[in-house]
Amino acid sequence: MGKTLCTVLVGLLFPLCVHCQTLNTSYNFPRSGDKLMKCQITTIQPNKGGNQQVWNFTDIKLQDANYELKYEAQGNDTIIATEHRTMYYYQKSGDSLLCIGYENPTTFIIYQKPELLLVFPISQGHTVYDYFEGKGNYCNYLDIHLRGKTTITADASGKLILPDGDTIQNVLRTYTHKYIHQQMQPQKKSDNSSCIDTIPFTINKDSIDYLIANDSVHIEMEIWRWYASGYRYPIFETIKSTTYKVGTPYEHFTTSFAYMPSEQYYDLPHDAENQRQREIKQQEKDWKKERDNKEPPNIPIDYQIQVYNNDLQVYYELKESSNISIILYNIQGEQLSAIQKYSQSSGVYNEIIKIGEYPKGKYILQIVVGNKKYGEKVIKK
């Protein structure tokens, strides 16, 4: 590069690799004011989990049954999701999205121990579980007591082919398996309806496990959701309900829905976080198309760099497995950031280096692949 670069380490930034899909609150938490069209589709039969899946949904047909799903804030910590004449009450607690109750014209349920819906962040292979318990009534005639256990797994990832033939990369599927024990009995009139129960609620997990395993009847709900990078809500979901009577399963229903990417793109209020993710993916596609149209150079790497806001983005394709280093220096030769990958597999990658704390001006980016070095000038405006 014409001069020796100093190796004084003044800081190390850890890059954010967006090569894999991860759900988090910034990109995937429900927002007040969002409205989605939930389209019923031909049933998707989920396959087994694993990575590098290819979900071909080109044969899926939209059906006539469509529902609006909308989110509205209630107070400072509750969001109401309304669909098909039912209101679900959601709350964020730490890193978790919880359901604290729901109601419709016939049924009212409030959870003493809320039901876990999702944990952030979550990526493939991550599994969480929790117990829930709630009470309510049906038509003001029957008392309802719900107890159960929910297990959530990010069980698969890959790419998805839409009905129009377009392919979406970086898709993550979550699998929710919910075990429900339900008791219903005629309401009892109480002479102490005005009394307030001051005893703290404690859930009995062992009792719930026993009821699910040993009672003659319980319900299981299975939900598969496909999330794509750049979209806040899942783009497909399948819901299956099964009743088990003395160990014998009786399927209640299986149905699938789509929240089409085009609907999320055009109909949601401005979603800057996911808009940026879509722009990054489009830039990757454009770069790959441009690269594929050229004669392949006799070098072990193709790369492209871009400065956007406070991010330095490095797109690259390794032609073969190799050690790679991506190092940022200031103009005085001081090392500011270093990314090192050992025995990196061949493929296309995207690394992001945060440069917000650095002053405007010129920088040098050095990329080392094996024993070959490449240098680029970077200008932060």
C-alpha positions in Angstrom: 0.0 0.0 0.0 3.0 2.3 -0.2 3.6 2.8 3.5 3.8 0.8 6.6 0.7 0.9 8.8 1.1 1.1 12.5 -0.5 -1.6 14.6 -1.3 0.4 17.7 -4.7 -0.8 18.9 -6.9 2.0 20.1 -10.2 0.2 19.9 -12.0 -2.9 18.8 -15.5 -2.9 17.3 -17.4 -6.1 17.1 -19.3 -6.3 13.8 -22.9 -7.1 13.4 -23.2 -9.9 10.9 -26.6 -9.9 9.1 -25.9 -13.0 7.2 -28.2 -14.9 9.6 -31.7 -14.0 10.6 -32.4 -13.1 14.3 -35.6 -11.7 15.7 -35.3 -8.8 18.1 -37.4 -6.0 19.5 -36.3 -3.3 17.1 -37.3 -5.2 14.0 -40.0 -7.6 15.2 -41.9 -6.2 18.2 -45.6 -5.3 17.4 -46.2 -1.5 17.0 -49.2 0.5 17.9 -51.0 1.7 14.8 -50.0 -1.1 12.5 -52.7 -2.8 10.5 -52.2 -6.0 8.5 -54.4 -8.0 6.2 -54.4 -11.7 7.4 -55.1 -13.8 4.3 -56.2 -17.4 4.7 -54.4 -19.7 2.2 -54.2 -23.3 1.3 -52.7 -25.2 4.2 -49.0 -25.3 4.5 -47.8 -28.7 5.9 -44.5 -27.8 7.8 -41.5 -29.9 7.2 -38.8 -30.8 9.7 -36.5 -28.2 11.1 -32.9 -27.5 10.2 -30.8 -25.0 8.3 -30.5 -24.3 4.6 -34.2 -25.1 4.0 -35.9 -24.2 0.8 -39.6 -23.5 1.3 -41.3 -23.5 -2.1 -44.7 -21.9 -1.7 -45.4 -21.2 -5.3 -48.5 -23.4 -5.3 -50.2 -21.6 -2.4 -53.6 -20.1 -3.3 -55.3 -17.2 -1.5 -58.7 -18.0 -0.2 -61.7 -15.8 0.3 -61.5 -15.6 4.1 -59.4 -12.5 5.1 -59.1 -10.7 8.4 -57.7 -7.4 9.5 -55.2 -7.6 12.3 -54.5 -4.3 14.0 -52.5 -3.2 17.0 -53.4 -0.3 19.4 -51.8 0.9 22.5 -53.6 0.9 25.8 -51.8 2.9 28.4 -48.0 2.8 28.6 -47.3 -0.9 28.6 -50.1 -2.7 26.9 -50.8 -3.3 23.2 -54.2 -4.7 22.0 -54.1 -7.0 19.0 -57.6 -7.2 17.4 -58.6 -9.9 14.9 -61.7 -11.8 14.0 -63.8 -10.2 16.8 -61.2 -11.1 19.5 -58.9 -8.7 21.4 -55.6 -10.0 22.7 -53.8 -8.0 25.4 -50.0 -8.0 25.1 -47.3 -6.7 27.4 -43.5 -6.5 27.1 -41.7 -7.8 30.2 -37.9 -7.6 29.9 -36.9 -9.5 26.8 -40.3 -11.3 26.5 -43.6 -10.6 24.8 -46.5 -11.9 26.9 -50.3 -12.3 26.5 -52.0 -11.2 29.7 -55.6 -12.0 28.5 -58.1 -12.0 25.7 -61.8 -11.4 25.1 -64.5 -11.8 22.5 -68.3 -11.7 22.5 -68.5 -15.1 24.3 -65.2 -15.6 26.2 -63.2 -13.6 28.7 -59.8 -14.8 30.0 -57.3 -13.0 32.3 -54.0 -14.7 33.1 -52.7 -14.7 36.7 -49.5 -16.0 35.1 -49.2 -14.6 31.6 -48.6 -16.7 28.5 -45.2 -16.4 26.8 -45.5 -15.5 23.1 -41.9 -14.8 22.1 -38.4 -14.0 23.6 -36.0 -11.5 22.0 -33.5 -11.9 20.6 -34.1 -15.4 19.2 -32.1 -17.2 16.4 -32.0 -20.7 15.1 -31.5 -23.4 17.7 -32.8 -21.2 20.5 -35.5 -22.8 22.7 -37.4 -21.3 25.6 -40.4 -22.5 27.6 -42.7 -21.2 30.3 -46.0 -22.0 32.2 -49.2 -20.0 32.2 -52.5 -20.0 34.1 -55.6 -18.0 33.6 -59.3 -17.8 34.6 -62.4 -16.4 33.0 -65.9 -17.2 31.8 -67.9 -18.3 28.8 -71.1 -16.4 28.1 -71.2 -15.4 31.8 -72.5 -18.9 32.4 -69.4 -21.2 32.7 -66.3 -20.6 34.7 -63.1 -21.4 32.8 -59.7 -22.4 34.3 -56.8 -22.6 31.9 -53.4 -24.0 32.8 -50.5 -25.0 30.5 -47.0 -24.9 29.2 -45.5 -23.2 26.1 -42.3 -24.2 24.3 -40.9 -21.9 21.6 -38.1 -23.0 19.3 -36.4 -21.2 16.3 -36.3 -24.6 14.5 -35.4 -23.8 10.9 -33.8 -21.3 8.5 -33.3 -20.9 4.8 -34.9 -19.3 1.9 -38.6 -19.0 0.8 -40.1 -18.9 -2.7 -43.3 -16.7 -2.8 -46.4 -17.5 -4.9 -45.2 -14.9 -7.5 -41.9 -16.7 -7.8 -39.8 -14.1 -6.0 -37.3 -15.6 -3.5 -36.7 -14.3 0.0 -33.4 -15.1 1.7 -32.6 -15.2 5.4 -35.9 -16.7 6.6 -36.3 -17.9 10.2 -39.1 -20.3 11.2 -40.3 -20.4 14.8 -42.3 -23.3 16.2 -44.6 -22.9 19.2 -46.0 -25.9 21.0 -48.6 -25.2 23.6 -50.1 -27.7 26.0 -53.4 -26.6 27.5 -55.5 -28.1 30.3 -59.0 -26.6 30.4 -61.7 -26.9 33.1 -65.2 -25.6 32.6 -68.0 -25.6 35.2 -71.2 -23.7 35.9 -70.6 -20.4 37.6 -71.1 -20.3 41.3 -72.8 -17.4 43.0 -70.6 -15.8 45.6 -71.8 -13.8 48.6 -68.3 -12.3 48.9 -68.0 -10.9 45.4 -66.9 -7.5 46.8 -63.9 -9.1 48.7 -60.5 -8.6 47.3 -58.1 -11.5 47.1 -54.9 -10.3 48.7 -53.0 -13.7 48.6 -50.1 -13.5 46.1 -50.5 -15.9 43.1 -48.0 -18.7 42.8 -48.1 -21.0 39.8 -47.8 -24.8 40.5 -45.6 -26.1 37.6 -45.6 -29.6 38.9 -49.4 -29.7 39.0 -49.6 -28.4 35.4 -47.1 -31.1 34.2 -49.1 -33.7 36.0 -52.4 -32.6 34.5 -51.1 -32.5 31.0 -49.5 -36.0 31.3 -52.3 -37.8 33.2 -55.7 -36.1 32.7 -58.0 -37.8 30.2 -58.3 -34.7 28.0 -55.9 -31.9 27.1 -55.4 -29.6 24.0 -52.3 -29.0 22.0 -51.7 -26.0 19.8 -48.9 -26.0 17.3 -47.9 -22.8 15.5 -45.2 -22.4 12.8 -44.3 -18.9 11.7 -41.9 -17.8 8.9 -40.1 -14.5 9.5 -38.0 -12.8 6.8 -35.3 -10.2 7.3 -36.7 -6.7 6.6 -40.3 -7.5 7.7 -41.6 -6.9 11.2 -44.3 -9.6 11.2 -44.3 -13.2 10.0 -45.1 -13.6 6.3 -46.7 -17.1 6.7 -48.1 -19.1 9.6 -49.7 -22.5 10.1 -51.9 -23.2 13.2 -52.8 -26.7 14.2 -55.2 -27.6 17.1 -55.5 -31.2 18.4 -57.5 -32.6 21.3 -56.1 -35.6 23.1 -58.7 -37.9 24.7 -57.2 -40.7 26.8 -54.0 -40.4 24.7 -55.8 -40.6 21.3 -55.4 -37.4 19.1 -58.4 -35.8 17.4 -57.4 -33.0 15.1 -59.6 -30.0 15.5 -58.3 -27.9 12.7 -55.2 -26.9 10.7 -55.2 -23.6 8.9 -52.6 -21.3 7.3 -52.4 -17.6 6.8 -50.2 -15.1 4.9 -49.1 -11.6 5.7 -47.9 -10.8 2.3 -44.5 -8.9 2.1 -46.0 -6.4 -0.4 -48.8 -5.6 2.2 -46.2 -5.1 4.9 -44.0 -3.0 2.6 -46.7 -0.5 1.4 -49.4 -0.6 4.1 -47.5 -0.2 7.4 -46.5 3.2 8.7 -42.9 4.1 8.1 -40.7 1.3 9.5 -37.2 2.7 9.2 -35.5 -0.3 10.8 -36.9 -2.8 8.4 -36.8 -0.5 5.5 -33.0 -0.3 6.0 -32.8 -4.1 6.1 -34.6 -4.4 2.8 -32.3 -1.8 1.3 -29.3 -3.8 2.4 -30.7 -7.0 0.9 -31.4 -5.2 -2.4 -27.9 -3.9 -2.5 -26.6 -7.4 -2.0 -28.7 -8.7 -4.9 -27.6 -5.8 -7.1 -24.0 -6.4 -6.3 -24.3 -10.1 -6.9 -26.0 -9.5 -10.3 -23.3 -7.0 -11.3 -20.6 -9.4 -10.2 -22.1 -12.4 -12.0 -22.2 -10.4 -15.3 -18.5 -9.8 -15.2 -15.7 -12.1 -16.2 -14.6 -13.8 -12.9 -11.2 -12.2 -11.8 -8.4 -14.3 -10.7 -8.5 -13.2 -7.1 -9.8 -15.0 -4.0 -12.3 -12.4 -3.1 -14.8 -9.9 -4.6 -15.9 -7.1 -2.3 -17.8 -3.8 -2.2 -17.8 -1.2 0.6 -20.3 1.5 1.4 -20.7 4.2 4.2 -24.3 4.7 5.4 -25.0 7.0 8.3 -22.6 5.6 11.0 -22.0 2.2 9.4 -19.2 1.0 7.2 -20.7 -1.9 5.3 -18.4 -4.5 3.7 -20.0 -6.9 1.2 -17.7 -9.7 0.1 -17.7 -13.1 -1.6 -14.9 -15.6 -0.8 -14.1 -17.8 -3.7 -12.7 -20.5 -1.5 -12.2 -21.2 2.2 -9.6 -18.9 3.7 -8.6 -16.8 6.7 -9.8 -13.2 6.3 -9.1 -10.0 8.2 -10.9 -6.7 7.7 -9.0 -3.9 9.4 -9.8 -0.2 9.6 -7.1 2.4 10.1 -7.1 6.2 10.4 -5.0 8.2 8.1 -2.1 8.2 10.6 -2.0 4.4 10.4 -3.6 3.7 13.8 -5.7 0.6 13.9 -9.3 1.3 14.9 -11.2 -1.9 14.2 -10.3 -5.5 13.4 -12.5 -8.4 12.2 -10.8 -11.7 11.9 -12.4 -14.9 10.6 -10.4 -18.2 10.6 -11.1 -20.8 7.9 -14.1 -18.8 6.6 -16.1 -20.9 4.2 -16.6 -19.8 0.7 -19.8 -17.7 0.2 -21.3 -14.2 0.3 -21.1 -12.2 3.6 -21.9 -8.8 4.9 -20.1 -7.2 7.8 -21.0 -3.9 9.5 -18.4 -1.7 11.3 -19.8 1.0 13.6 -17.9 4.3 12.9 -20.2 6.8 14.6 -17.6 7.7 17.3 -14.9 8.6 14.7 -14.6 12.1 13.3 -15.3 13.0 9.7 -12.4 12.4 7.3 -10.4 9.8 5.5 -9.7 6.2 6.6 -8.0 3.2 5.1 -9.7 -0.2 5.0 -7.4 -3.2 4.6 -8.7 -6.6 3.6 -6.3 -9.6 4.0 -7.2 -12.9 2.4 -4.6 -15.6 3.0 -1.4 -13.9 2.0 -3.0 -11.3 -0.3 -3.8 -7.7 0.8 -6.2 -5.2 -0.6 -6.7 -1.6 0.4 -9.5 0.9 0.0 -9.9 4.6 0.9 -13.0 5.3 3.1 -14.4 8.8 3.5 -16.8 9.6 6.4 -18.7 12.7 5.6 
